[in-house]
Amino acid sequence: MLRRLSHEMNAKAKQFSQELKAELRRFSLSHAGSETALTARDLRKQRAQHDRNRSAAKKALRGLKFI
């Protein structure tokens, strides 16, 4: 069950990461000026927060496997 949960979390994380990359590409190509910088910064901020959450989830799963 933990393995399945881990696989599901990894799949969701990869999908989210790909969606953010696509959004970043779309905004960087279609917008101009400071609006792009703000949008790109927000997307990077979301991705960084997501990566931190993902690594915390991986640590938690490792702890559960140990138990």
C-alpha positions in Angstrom: 0.0 0.0 0.0 2.9 2.4 0.8 4.5 1.7 -2.5 1.3 2.4 -4.4 0.9 5.6 -2.5 4.5 6.5 -3.2 4.0 5.8 -6.9 0.8 7.9 -7.0 2.5 10.8 -5.3 5.4 10.6 -7.7 3.1 10.5 -10.7 1.1 13.5 -9.4 4.3 15.4 -8.7 5.7 14.7 -12.2 2.4 15.8 -13.8 2.3 19.0 -11.7 5.9 19.7 -12.6 5.2 19.3 -16.3 2.1 21.5 -16.1 4.2 24.3 -14.4 6.9 24.0 -17.1 4.3 24.3 -19.8 2.7 27.3 -18.1 6.1 28.9 -17.7 6.9 28.4 -21.4 3.6 29.7 -22.5 3.8 32.8 -20.5 7.4 33.5 -21.4 6.6 33.3 -25.1 3.3 35.1 -25.2 3.7 38.0 -22.7 6.1 40.8 -22.7 7.5 43.3 -20.2 7.4 43.2 -16.4 4.2 41.2 -16.4 6.1 38.2 -17.7 8.7 38.5 -15.0 6.1 38.6 -12.2 4.2 35.7 -13.7 7.4 33.6 -14.2 8.5 34.5 -10.6 5.1 33.3 -9.3 5.4 30.1 -11.2 9.0 29.5 -9.9 7.7 30.2 -6.4 4.9 27.6 -6.8 7.3 25.1 -8.2 9.8 25.6 -5.3 7.1 25.2 -2.8 5.9 22.0 -4.5 9.4 20.6 -4.6 9.8 21.2 -0.9 6.4 19.5 -0.2 7.4 16.6 -2.4 10.8 16.1 -0.6 9.0 16.3 2.8 6.5 13.6 1.6 9.4 11.4 0.5 11.1 11.7 3.9 7.8 10.8 5.6 7.4 7.7 3.4 10.9 6.6 4.2 10.1 7.0 7.9 7.0 4.9 7.5 9.0 2.2 5.7 11.4 2.1 8.6 8.6 1.5 11.0 
